[in-house]
Structures are given as C-alpha cells and as structure tokens.
Amino acid sequence: MSANLGAVRGARLFRTPLTSPNMNYAETDEQFYRETESIAFPKLSDWQLGLLEPLGSRRIVRRGEVLFHTGKRELSLFVVLRGELETFEPRDGQEQIIANLGPRDFIGEAGMLTGTGALASGRGKADESEILEVPAALFRQALAELPDVSQPMVRAFIMRRRRLERGRDFTGLRIVASDGSREGRQLDDFLDKNHVPHRLIRFEGDDGRALCARLHLASRDLPALITANGLPLRRPSLREVAQAAGLLRLPAGEDESEISCDLAIVGAGPAGLGAAVYAASEGLKTIVLESYAPGGQAGASSLIENFFGFPTGISGGDLTFHAQLQAYRFGAKFSTPSQALTLTFTDGEYRAILQAEGCGAPLRAKCVIIATGADYHRLGAEGREDFEGAGVYYAATAREGRLCRGSTVIVAGGGNSAGQAAMFLSECAEKVLLVIRGESLTKSMSSYLSRRCETKKNIEILPHTEVRKMIGGKVLEAVELENAQTHERRTVQTTAVFSMIGAKPCTNWLPPEIERDEKGFVKTGHAVAGAPAWKEAGRPPGPLETSRPGIFAAGDVRSGSVKRCAAAVGEGGMAVEGVHEVLKTYA
C-alpha cells in the first residue's frame, strides 16, 4: 500500500470542555480527551491498509458530496487515502461538525459493530479526496478474520462512542420530559443501559420549552422522543424507542413464515453474552433475545472488583457492553426489546415463539440456551410503587450517582450488590444508610467488601432494619425505617432508595416440560436424568442440559448455579460446548 499518503492532519472530536454521566467524577474533560485521542483516532499503517485494499474499492469524493446520512444502516467503512472528510450531525436545521478526518483516518464508531443506524452524516471536505470504501458485510468479515485490523478499530469504535456520550456538542436522540416524570426516566434509563447516545431535556427549562414550541408539543405529548431526523414521537413505547435507536432488529428468515438459526439465546446477561461470544466465534448462526437491555444484574453494577483479568475492577456496564460488541464482531444478532413467550418442540427442533411488534414469524432454533437470569425483588414498603424510577432504583451506576450528589441515600440489602452500590454511592452522596435485616454483613457479603463498608466513614450500617414506608409527591422525599427488634421507627429525608434484596428466576414463560426446583430455577444435568424425554434420548443429559434435549440453562436462572458474574460467563461457554454435541446429530 502506498507510502505517499502525504502529511497527516489528525482528526479531532469535541474539543470543547464537556461533562459526562458515564465517566469518573474527578476526571477533567481536557484530561479525558487528551488521554483518549490516540485510541479514538489511530492512523492505519501500510500493512493494515494493504489488508483492507482487496476488500474494497477506491473512489474520488468531491467537496460537499455526502457519503451517508444519519440513520444509515449497513454502513460501509470509509478510509481516507488523500484529502479530507468530515462527519456532522444535522440538528434543528443546522449542522454540528463532529470530526475532521485526514489521510489514514477512517469513519466509524460502535454502531458499525451493532448494526444500528449511523449517528452522524459524512461528506467530502477537501476539493478532491480519494477514499477506500469497504462494504459493511466484508468489513464485518475483516473484523472477525483480520486481528491486525480489528484490534485497533474496535478499540477506536468503543472510545469514539464514549466520547460521543460525553460530548455536549453531540445531541443524538433527545427525550423531552417533565420534572419527576416516571415515563421520561424510564426512556432515559432504557437508552442509557443500551448505550445509545442521547440527551434528557427538562420541559420546564428554556431549551425544553423552546423545543416543544418549535415541534408543537404540549405537556400531554410528553415524554417525547426527538429522533435523528428531528421528528418527535409522542409518548412512545419502549419498542418504538428501540426501533428509532435501531435496537430492534429481527433477522430475516429464508421465507416470511419463520426465522431460523443454529442457536437461540434468551437473555443477554453475563451467561447469555458469554454464550453468544463463544457460539458466534465458532461459526454458529446465533440470535440473542433481550427483553430490556444487555447486561442483566451485572450490567447494573457500578464496579465489579473480583472479575478475572481486571485488577482495578470494571463497571458492569462497560464489561457487558464490550462483551456485546465482541459477540457482534463475530456475527451474533441481537434484538432488543424482544421477549420469548413460549417454547415448544416440533419436528426434531425447538421453537421459541417471540413477541415481536409487526412480526409474527416464529424463531426456529436447533438449540436454545435459557439465560434469562432473575428479576429484582421489590421492597414491601408502603407507597413503593409510586416511586419506581422516581426515587426507587435497582442499579447504582453513574447515572443514578448524579442524582444523589450531596444527599443522603439508602441501600437496602446485605449481599455483594448492595455492598458495591454502597461503596460507589459513598463517593458522591453525603451519607449512605445500608439497611440490612440481619445482624451483620459477614454472612451474606464477601469479606473484602464488608470490611470496606464497615470502615467507610460516611456509610452507616443499620442491622435488623427494614424500609416500611415511602413518602413524597412526584418524587421520593423521605422513608420510614423500622428496627425489627425494638420496633422503633425513624423518618429519613432522602430522594433515593436502592433496592438490592435479591431476585427470583425469570422462568414463567417456560413450558411445564422444562423442570424447575421449588424456587423456580431450572434443573439441569443429573437432576433431570429421569425426565421422560431423556428416557428415550439414548444418552444422558449434559451438565447444563435441561429436562428436554437441546435446551440448556446457564447463569442465575439455573438451579444450583454460583451467583457470580464470572461463573455465569463460564456457564455460557460450557453450554455452547453442549450445543456442539447436539448439533453433531444434525450433520
């Protein structure tokens, strides 16, 4: 590949000092952009360009010529050979320049891996530029087969997404909602957990009122989602938001009557994501269905310190988002929000019937992995349902941390999730009350974590205590706590209660043929060897195989599983090994 690409003018993205809900509070914007510049905008070497050249074609781009528009899917890879390109965001009749790209730069970010629509538009900036265009399908193939190309590009895509999420000058999708709107907070939470760049705009603020006036939005229309093309969706459902964000993508089948795959994975927590990475990387046609957002309970953890390979810890959101991108890179298909409703067996294959708006086609899979995890238990406090999403939370991430800065917060629960939440919130809240029903943390929490909670100055542990009542108007204002031994009650002024009191398995959708234990967790292995289906199978069930051959369970949903993130990932990989054994019978 040519060594005559000429002088390189580095790309720049958002040089204005900005803030972010997803980054460390102590980290300055200037420091963040300086330290991430080389990762976000690596220059391709002659060797890397030479690997990409056979996959694409060269073309000339003139000044102002648009290569792609915002929302474009199946976006090609564009590499600048000479000249200059620019990316920009159309917004309210104006344009916001995002990045200038010179020779050896390339256009793209994490959406190219996930298959969502382009977040910006791209066009020629110089009078004449020469580019290399690699079609989307061939680029995905290169990401899976050419590590010398994929490693720096995937790292760049992830970092560019983080910079976009941090950037005040990049808008993305916009949610307009009234103060205290539970529906508005849910839309914000949904997009945040799915790592979709967006902004939440207060209807009561000047920007919110001006935007609503221009788009003719009344308070009865809120919350509203302003899409990439500037059009509003009034009081949208999560499914409509997912469609606007490009998250809901059911793959096409061989005909309109069904969608087929080698493996269907129901649930995208650590177990489902682990299975997706291993299955897709080994060539299996893999479809992952997630009802809300990838990550499960791990995705809601502010910091996982005991996960293998991360000596200083990693946030659950980052860990699971990277795992999802890894699965995408190998060809796994995701659809969010999609929920399996029933599971039936026919003609030697298992069929999961999916809830999919506008698509009544069943998903036919040769094997299924159940990785639906568990759902959070709700506090039995009076008035709790009035403050779901408006004071009662089930995750402690940077987004929730911003809401709690300088205030008193309550964390209910005595397990590791509660300890991690308390430690994280203690860095931004003035005081954290850790409410536990037992006498101490030692029986339910890892020793390293319990010691930290006990020695942290602004964490107060309240044993034998329960939340009895929640008080407030549109948002939570106070809670009433009761000591179960003395029956003494006290009222605490707080705007946030974090419920970390365990979960129940998400197995109600499964047919009775899938055996479960007394708590509803799915039985596997030797525990189901006596099931009717196995008496005729001619082989014993695999360690993670359920009472029906070809159906596996992994992670928290499985009876007897170790309720740890790393264990769930391992079970996902083990389940795929069992899938391979089953698929041999189809050869």
C-alpha positions in Angstrom: 0.0 0.0 0.0 1.2 3.5 -0.8 3.8 5.3 1.3 2.9 8.5 -0.5 -0.3 9.3 1.5 1.3 12.6 2.5 1.1 14.6 5.6 -1.4 13.5 8.2 -3.7 16.0 9.8 -5.2 14.4 13.0 -8.9 14.0 13.5 -10.5 15.9 16.3 -13.7 15.3 18.1 -15.4 17.7 20.6 -12.6 20.0 21.7 -15.0 21.9 23.9 -14.7 21.0 27.7 -17.6 18.7 28.4 -19.2 16.6 31.1 -20.4 13.0 31.1 -22.6 10.9 33.3 -20.5 7.8 32.4 -17.0 8.9 33.4 -15.2 9.3 36.7 -16.3 12.4 38.5 -12.8 13.5 39.2 -11.6 13.2 35.7 -11.5 16.6 33.8 -12.7 16.8 30.2 -9.4 18.2 29.0 -7.6 15.2 30.6 -10.1 12.7 29.1 -9.8 14.0 25.5 -6.0 14.2 25.7 -5.6 10.7 27.0 -8.1 9.1 24.6 -7.0 10.9 21.4 -4.6 8.2 20.2 -7.0 5.4 21.0 -10.0 7.1 19.3 -8.1 8.1 16.2 -5.4 5.6 15.3 -3.7 6.0 12.0 -3.8 2.9 9.8 -0.4 1.6 8.8 0.6 0.5 5.3 0.2 -3.1 6.4 -3.3 -2.5 7.6 -4.3 -0.6 4.5 -2.9 -3.4 2.4 -5.1 -5.9 4.2 -8.2 -3.8 3.6 -7.5 -2.9 0.0 -8.6 -6.2 -1.6 -11.9 -6.0 0.2 -13.0 -2.6 -1.1 -12.7 -0.2 -4.0 -11.2 3.3 -4.4 -13.2 6.3 -5.4 -13.0 10.1 -5.6 -15.1 12.3 -3.4 -15.7 15.9 -4.1 -16.3 18.7 -1.6 -19.8 18.5 -0.1 -20.5 15.1 -1.6 -22.5 13.1 1.0 -21.3 9.6 1.6 -24.0 8.7 4.1 -26.8 10.2 6.1 -27.7 10.0 9.8 -29.6 6.8 10.4 -27.9 4.8 7.5 -27.6 1.1 8.4 -25.2 -1.3 6.9 -22.6 1.5 6.8 -19.5 0.9 4.7 -16.1 1.5 6.1 -14.6 4.7 4.6 -10.8 5.1 4.8 -9.2 8.4 3.7 -6.3 7.9 1.4 -5.8 11.5 0.5 -7.7 14.7 1.1 -10.2 15.1 4.0 -13.7 14.1 5.1 -15.9 15.4 7.8 -18.7 14.0 9.9 -21.5 16.2 11.1 -24.8 15.9 12.9 -27.9 17.6 11.4 -29.8 19.3 14.1 -32.8 21.6 14.0 -31.9 22.9 10.6 -28.3 23.4 11.4 -25.1 21.3 11.3 -22.7 20.4 14.1 -19.3 19.3 12.9 -18.2 16.2 14.8 -14.8 15.2 13.3 -12.4 16.1 10.6 -10.6 13.1 9.1 -7.4 13.2 7.1 -5.2 10.5 5.4 -5.1 7.1 7.1 -8.1 8.0 9.2 -11.4 6.0 9.0 -15.0 6.8 9.6 -17.0 4.7 12.1 -17.9 4.0 15.7 -19.6 1.3 17.8 -22.8 1.4 15.8 -20.9 -0.2 12.9 -20.5 -3.3 15.1 -24.0 -3.4 16.4 -25.7 -2.7 13.1 -27.6 0.4 14.4 -28.0 3.4 12.3 -25.2 5.9 11.7 -25.2 8.6 14.4 -24.0 11.3 12.0 -23.6 12.1 8.3 -20.4 12.1 6.4 -19.2 14.1 3.4 -16.1 15.3 1.5 -14.4 18.3 2.9 -11.4 18.9 0.5 -11.9 19.8 -3.1 -11.0 16.3 -4.0 -10.4 13.3 -1.8 -9.6 9.7 -2.5 -11.1 7.1 -0.3 -11.2 3.3 0.1 -14.8 2.0 0.6 -15.2 -1.4 2.1 -18.8 -2.8 2.1 -20.3 -3.5 5.5 -20.5 -7.3 5.1 -16.9 -7.5 4.0 -15.8 -5.2 6.8 -17.5 -7.4 9.4 -15.7 -10.3 7.9 -12.4 -8.5 8.3 -13.2 -7.7 11.9 -13.6 -11.4 12.6 -10.7 -12.7 10.5 -8.0 -9.9 10.5 -6.9 -9.2 14.0 -4.3 -6.7 12.9 -7.1 -4.6 11.6 -9.9 -5.4 14.1 -8.0 -4.7 17.3 -7.2 -1.0 16.8 -10.5 -0.4 15.0 -12.7 -2.0 17.7 -10.9 -0.1 20.4 -11.3 3.1 18.4 -15.1 2.5 17.9 -15.6 1.9 21.6 -13.7 5.0 22.6 -15.5 7.2 20.0 -18.8 6.0 21.4 -17.6 7.1 24.9 -16.6 10.5 23.6 -20.0 10.9 21.9 -21.8 10.0 25.1 -19.6 12.6 26.9 -20.0 15.3 24.3 -22.2 18.3 24.9 -21.9 19.3 21.2 -23.3 15.9 20.1 -27.1 15.6 20.7 -28.1 12.1 19.4 -31.7 11.2 20.4 -33.4 13.6 22.7 -36.0 12.9 25.3 -38.2 15.8 26.5 -39.9 15.1 29.8 -41.4 16.9 32.7 -39.6 17.0 36.1 -40.3 13.9 38.0 -41.8 12.0 35.0 -41.5 8.3 35.6 -42.0 7.5 31.9 -39.3 10.0 31.0 -36.9 8.4 33.4 -37.7 5.0 32.0 -36.9 6.1 28.5 -33.6 7.7 29.7 -32.7 4.5 31.6 -33.5 2.3 28.6 -31.3 4.2 26.2 -28.6 4.6 28.8 -28.4 0.9 29.6 -28.4 0.1 25.8 -25.5 2.6 25.4 -27.4 4.8 22.9 -26.1 8.4 23.0 -29.0 10.7 23.9 -30.0 13.7 26.0 -32.7 14.2 28.6 -34.2 17.7 28.3 -36.4 19.2 31.0 -39.7 20.5 29.7 -39.6 23.2 32.4 -36.2 24.6 31.1 -35.7 27.2 28.4 -34.4 24.6 26.0 -37.3 22.3 26.6 -39.9 24.9 26.2 -38.3 26.3 23.0 -38.0 22.8 21.5 -41.6 21.9 22.4 -42.9 25.2 20.9 -41.0 24.6 17.6 -42.3 21.0 17.3 -45.8 21.8 18.6 -45.5 19.5 21.6 -47.9 20.0 24.5 -47.4 18.7 28.0 -49.9 15.9 27.2 -47.5 14.7 24.5 -44.7 14.1 27.0 -42.4 12.3 27.3 -41.5 12.8 23.7 -38.5 11.3 21.8 -36.9 13.5 19.1 -35.4 11.2 16.5 -32.3 11.7 14.5 -34.3 13.2 11.6 -35.8 15.8 14.0 -39.3 14.3 14.2 -41.0 13.8 17.5 -42.5 10.6 18.8 -45.2 11.4 21.3 -45.4 9.2 24.4 -43.5 6.4 22.7 -43.4 2.8 23.9 -40.1 1.2 24.6 -40.5 -0.8 21.4 -40.9 2.5 19.4 -37.8 3.9 21.1 -35.9 0.8 20.3 -36.9 1.0 16.6 -35.9 4.6 16.5 -32.5 3.7 18.0 -32.0 0.7 15.7 -32.0 -1.8 18.6 -35.0 -3.9 17.4 -33.7 -6.0 14.6 -35.2 -9.3 13.9 -33.1 -11.2 11.2 -34.9 -12.2 8.1 -35.6 -15.9 7.6 -35.5 -18.0 4.5 -39.1 -17.2 4.0 -41.7 -14.9 5.7 -43.1 -17.7 7.8 -40.1 -18.2 10.1 -36.7 -17.1 11.3 -34.1 -19.9 11.6 -30.8 -20.2 13.5 -28.5 -22.8 15.0 -28.8 -21.3 18.5 -31.2 -19.0 20.1 -30.1 -17.4 23.4 -32.8 -16.0 25.6 -31.4 -13.3 27.8 -28.2 -11.2 27.4 -26.8 -11.1 30.9 -23.3 -12.4 31.5 -24.3 -16.0 30.7 -26.1 -15.1 27.5 -23.3 -12.8 26.4 -20.7 -15.4 27.2 -22.6 -18.0 25.2 -23.1 -15.5 22.3 -19.3 -14.8 22.0 -18.3 -18.4 22.1 -21.1 -19.6 19.7 -20.7 -16.9 17.1 -16.9 -17.1 17.1 -17.2 -20.8 16.4 -19.4 -20.2 13.4 -22.8 -20.9 14.8 -25.7 -18.8 13.5 -26.6 -17.2 16.8 -29.6 -15.0 17.7 -29.8 -13.3 21.1 -33.1 -12.0 22.5 -33.1 -9.5 25.3 -36.2 -8.0 26.9 -34.8 -4.7 28.2 -31.0 -4.2 28.0 -27.9 -6.4 27.7 -26.0 -6.9 31.0 -28.6 -8.2 33.4 -27.8 -7.5 37.0 -24.1 -7.4 36.3 -24.8 -4.5 33.9 -26.3 -2.5 36.7 -23.2 -2.9 38.9 -21.2 0.3 39.4 -17.9 -1.7 39.9 -17.0 -5.4 39.7 -13.7 -5.8 41.5 -13.4 -9.6 41.6 -13.8 -10.3 37.9 -10.9 -12.2 36.4 -8.4 -10.0 34.5 -9.4 -6.6 35.8 -7.1 -5.9 38.8 -8.6 -2.5 39.5 -12.2 -3.5 38.7 -14.5 -2.7 35.8 -18.0 -1.3 35.8 -20.7 -3.9 34.9 -22.0 -1.7 32.1 -18.6 -1.5 30.4 -17.9 -5.2 30.9 -21.2 -6.3 29.3 -21.2 -3.7 26.6 -17.7 -4.8 25.5 -18.9 -8.4 25.6 -21.9 -7.5 23.4 -19.6 -5.7 20.9 -17.4 -8.8 20.9 -20.3 -11.0 20.1 -21.4 -8.6 17.3 -17.9 -8.7 15.9 -18.2 -12.5 15.4 -21.6 -12.2 13.8 -24.2 -12.7 16.6 -27.5 -11.0 16.0 -29.3 -9.2 18.9 -32.8 -7.9 19.1 -33.9 -5.6 22.0 -36.5 -5.5 23.4 -37.6 -9.0 22.4 -39.2 -11.4 24.8 -39.7 -15.2 24.3 -43.3 -16.0 25.2 -43.4 -19.8 24.7 -41.2 -22.7 23.9 -42.5 -25.7 22.0 -40.9 -28.8 20.4 -41.7 -29.9 16.9 -40.1 -31.9 14.1 -36.9 -32.5 16.0 -36.2 -28.9 16.7 -37.1 -26.5 19.4 -39.1 -23.4 18.5 -39.2 -20.2 20.6 -42.2 -18.0 19.8 -41.2 -14.4 20.2 -43.1 -11.3 21.0 -42.1 -9.0 18.1 -44.1 -6.0 17.0 -45.0 -6.2 13.4 -43.5 -9.7 13.0 -45.5 -12.8 13.7 -42.8 -15.2 12.4 -41.6 -17.8 14.9 -37.9 -18.3 15.6 -36.9 -21.9 14.8 -33.7 -22.9 16.6 -31.8 -26.2 16.6 -30.8 -25.4 20.2 -31.8 -23.0 22.9 -29.9 -21.6 25.8 -32.1 -20.2 28.6 -30.2 -17.3 30.2 -33.0 -15.1 31.4 -31.4 -14.6 34.9 -33.5 -13.4 37.7 -35.8 -10.4 38.4 -35.3 -8.0 41.3 -37.4 -8.5 44.4 -39.4 -5.4 45.3 -39.4 -3.8 48.8 -42.7 -4.4 50.7 -42.7 -0.7 51.8 -46.0 1.2 51.7 -46.1 3.6 48.7 -43.1 2.0 47.0 -44.9 1.5 43.7 -45.5 5.3 43.4 -41.7 6.0 43.3 -40.5 3.3 40.9 -37.9 5.1 38.8 -38.5 8.4 40.7 -36.7 7.5 43.9 -36.6 3.7 43.9 -33.8 2.2 41.9 -32.4 -1.3 41.3 -29.0 -0.2 40.0 -26.3 2.2 41.2 -24.4 3.5 38.2 -23.0 6.9 37.3 -26.4 8.0 36.1 -28.0 7.4 39.5 -24.9 8.8 41.2 -25.5 12.2 39.6 -29.0 12.3 41.2 -27.6 11.6 44.6 -24.7 14.0 44.8 -24.5 15.6 48.3 -27.6 13.9 49.7 -28.5 11.0 52.0 -29.3 7.8 50.2 -30.5 4.4 51.4 -29.3 1.0 50.2 -31.4 -2.0 51.2 -29.7 -5.4 51.1 -26.8 -7.3 52.6 -25.2 -9.0 49.6 -22.4 -8.1 47.3 -24.6 -6.0 45.0 -25.7 -3.9 48.0 -22.1 -3.5 49.2 -20.8 -2.4 45.8 -23.7 0.1 45.5 -23.0 1.5 48.9 -19.3 1.9 48.2 -19.9 3.6 44.9 -22.6 5.9 46.2 -20.4 6.9 49.2 -18.2 8.7 46.7 -20.9 11.2 45.7 -23.6 11.1 48.4 -23.1 12.8 51.7 -24.2 9.8 53.6 -25.2 6.2 52.8 -27.5 4.2 55.1 -27.0 0.5 54.5 -30.2 -1.2 55.7 -29.9 -4.9 56.4 -32.4 -7.4 58.0 -29.7 -9.5 59.6 -27.2 -8.8 62.4 -24.1 -8.1 60.3 -22.8 -8.3 56.7 -20.4 -11.2 57.2 -22.8 -14.0 56.4 -24.0 -12.5 53.1 -21.2 -10.3 51.7 -17.7 -11.0 50.6 -15.3 -10.3 53.4 -13.2 -7.7 51.5 -16.4 -5.8 50.7 -18.0 -6.0 54.1 -14.7 -4.6 55.7 -14.8 -1.7 53.3 -18.4 -0.8 54.1 -17.8 -1.1 57.8 -14.8 1.2 57.7 -16.1 3.8 55.3 -16.8 6.9 57.3 -20.0 8.0 55.5 -21.6 4.6 55.4 -23.8 3.7 58.4 -24.9 0.1 58.7 -28.4 -0.4 60.2 -28.9 -4.0 61.3 -32.3 -5.6 61.9 -33.9 -2.8 59.9 -36.4 -2.6 57.1 -37.9 0.1 54.9 -41.6 0.4 55.9 -43.0 3.4 54.1 -42.1 5.8 51.3 -43.2 9.4 51.3 -43.3 12.1 48.7 -45.1 13.9 45.9 -44.0 13.3 42.3 -40.7 12.1 43.6 -39.5 10.4 46.7 -38.8 12.8 49.6 -38.5 10.6 52.7 -38.7 7.0 54.0 -39.7 5.4 57.3 -37.4 2.8 58.7 -38.2 0.3 61.5 -35.9 -1.7 63.7 -37.4 -5.2 63.7 -36.2 -5.9 67.3 -37.1 -2.7 69.1 -39.9 -1.7 66.7 -38.6 1.8 66.8 -39.4 3.9 63.7 -37.4 6.8 62.3 -38.0 9.0 59.3 -35.1 9.8 57.0 -35.1 12.6 54.4 -33.9 11.0 51.2 -34.6 11.2 47.4 -33.2 7.7 46.6 -33.6 4.1 47.8 -31.6 1.4 46.2 -33.2 -2.0 46.5 -30.6 -4.8 46.4 -32.6 -7.6 48.2 -32.3 -10.5 45.8 -34.2 -11.7 42.8 -36.5 -14.5 41.5 -35.8 -16.5 38.4 -37.4 -15.4 35.1 -38.9 -18.7 34.2 -42.7 -18.1 34.0 -42.6 -18.3 30.2 -41.2 -21.8 30.1 -43.5 -24.9 29.5 -44.0 -27.5 32.2 -41.7 -29.9 30.3 -38.8 -27.8 31.5 -38.4 -28.9 35.1 -37.7 -26.4 37.8 -36.9 -26.6 41.5 -39.2 -25.4 44.4 -37.9 -21.8 43.9 -38.5 -21.8 40.1 -34.9 -22.2 39.0 -34.3 -24.5 36.0 -32.9 -28.0 36.8 -30.1 -29.4 34.7 -27.7 -32.3 34.4 -28.1 -35.4 36.7 -31.1 -33.7 38.3 -33.2 -34.2 35.2 -31.8 -37.6 34.1 -35.1 -39.3 35.0 -37.2 -36.9 32.9 -39.4 -38.6 30.2 -37.6 -37.1 27.3 -34.2 -38.5 28.5 -35.5 -42.0 28.8 -35.9 -42.1 25.1 -32.8 -40.0 24.2 -30.2 -42.8 24.2 -27.7 -40.6 26.0 -27.5 -38.8 29.4 -28.1 -35.1 29.7 -25.1 -32.8 29.6 -24.2 -30.8 32.8 -26.2 -27.8 31.7 -28.9 -29.5 29.6 -32.4 -29.3 30.9 -35.2 -31.9 31.0 -35.6 -31.6 27.2 -32.6 -32.5 25.0 -31.2 -29.5 23.1 -32.4 -27.0 25.7 -29.8 -25.6 28.0 -29.8 -23.3 31.0 -26.9 -21.1 32.2 -26.3 -18.4 34.8 -28.5 -17.3 37.6 -31.6 -18.9 36.1 -30.1 -22.4 36.6 -30.7 -24.3 39.8 -27.5 -24.7 41.8 -25.6 -22.1 39.9 -23.0 -19.9 41.6 -24.5 -16.4 41.6 -21.3 -14.7 40.4 -20.6 -12.8 37.1 -17.6 -14.9 36.2 -19.4 -18.2 36.9 -22.3 -17.1 34.6 -19.9 -16.3 31.8 -18.2 -19.7 32.2 -21.6 -21.5 32.2 -22.4 -19.7 28.9 -19.3 -21.1 27.4 -20.0 -24.6 28.8 -23.5 -24.6 27.4 -22.1 -23.9 23.9 -20.0 -27.0 24.2 -23.1 -28.9 24.8 -24.8 -27.2 21.8 -22.0 -28.5 19.6 -22.6 -32.0 20.8 -26.3 -31.7 19.9 -25.6 -30.2 16.5 -23.4 -33.2 15.6 -26.7 -35.1 15.3 -27.8 -32.8 12.6 -24.7 -33.3 10.5 
